[in-house]
Amino acid sequence: MDAKCPQCEKVATLDYDITTVKCANCGFEAKYDDYLEIMKEKVGELIANFNPDRSGF
């Protein structure tokens, strides 16, 4: 399966056992549980930095 690499944002690979995420582009490698935590942090950062543009309302 494909996953998004948290380092280079290209396509990484999730193995069939769903245990490891690897990126052939930048060399990122992490256990799946660690990968999920990294991605949760990234989502939290996006939410914290979100500034909706509500012009016209």
C-alpha positions as CSV (number, residue, x, y, z in Angstrom):
1,M,0.0,0.0,0.0
2,D,1.0,3.6,-0.4
3,A,1.5,6.1,2.3
4,K,2.7,9.7,2.3
5,C,6.3,10.2,3.5
6,P,6.4,12.6,6.4
7,Q,9.9,13.8,5.4
8,C,9.8,14.4,1.7
9,E,6.0,14.2,1.2
10,K,6.4,11.8,-1.8
11,V,4.9,8.3,-1.9
12,A,6.2,5.8,0.7
13,T,5.4,2.1,0.9
14,L,3.5,0.3,3.7
15,D,4.4,-3.3,3.7
16,Y,1.8,-6.1,3.5
17,D,2.1,-7.0,7.2
18,I,1.3,-3.3,8.0
19,T,4.4,-3.1,10.2
20,T,6.8,-0.8,8.4
21,V,6.6,2.4,6.3
22,K,9.6,3.0,3.9
23,C,10.3,5.8,1.4
24,A,12.6,4.9,-1.5
25,N,13.0,8.6,-2.3
26,C,14.6,9.9,0.9
27,G,15.3,6.7,2.9
28,F,12.7,7.3,5.7
29,E,11.8,4.2,7.6
30,A,9.6,3.8,10.6
31,K,7.4,1.2,12.3
32,Y,3.8,1.7,11.4
33,D,2.7,2.8,14.9
34,D,5.6,5.4,15.0
35,Y,4.5,6.6,11.5
36,L,1.0,7.2,12.7
37,E,2.2,9.3,15.6
38,I,4.4,11.3,13.3
39,M,1.5,11.9,11.0
40,K,-0.8,12.8,13.9
41,E,1.7,15.5,15.0
42,K,1.8,16.9,11.4
43,V,-2.1,17.1,11.4
44,G,-2.0,18.8,14.7
45,E,0.5,21.4,13.4
46,L,-1.7,22.0,10.3
47,I,-4.7,22.6,12.6
48,A,-2.8,24.9,14.9
49,N,-1.5,26.9,11.9
50,F,-4.8,27.0,10.0
51,N,-6.1,30.5,9.4
52,P,-9.3,30.5,7.5
53,D,-9.8,33.2,4.9
54,R,-13.3,34.3,5.5
55,S,-13.5,37.4,3.4
56,G,-16.9,38.2,2.3
57,F,-18.7,36.7,5.3
